[in-house]
């Protein structure tokens, strides 16, 4: 489970490096939420709520993956 949380940190950190023009072009992706999740994980000194992480995985991860794959093809 720590590895899963670490991957969320990496995804969020990567989202901070995406140029604004790309974020604007793909505004259907909630970039601010991705970064926000990363920030909550990084600054959650007393533990991570794994039920929230699991809910994100169940509800959002497949769509985010397909959106990112599409962006990579288009760029």
Secondary structure by P-SEA (a helix, b strand, c coil): caaaaaaaaaaaaaaaaccaaaaaaacccaaaaaaaaaaaaaacccccaaaaaaaaaaccaaaaaaaaaaaaaac
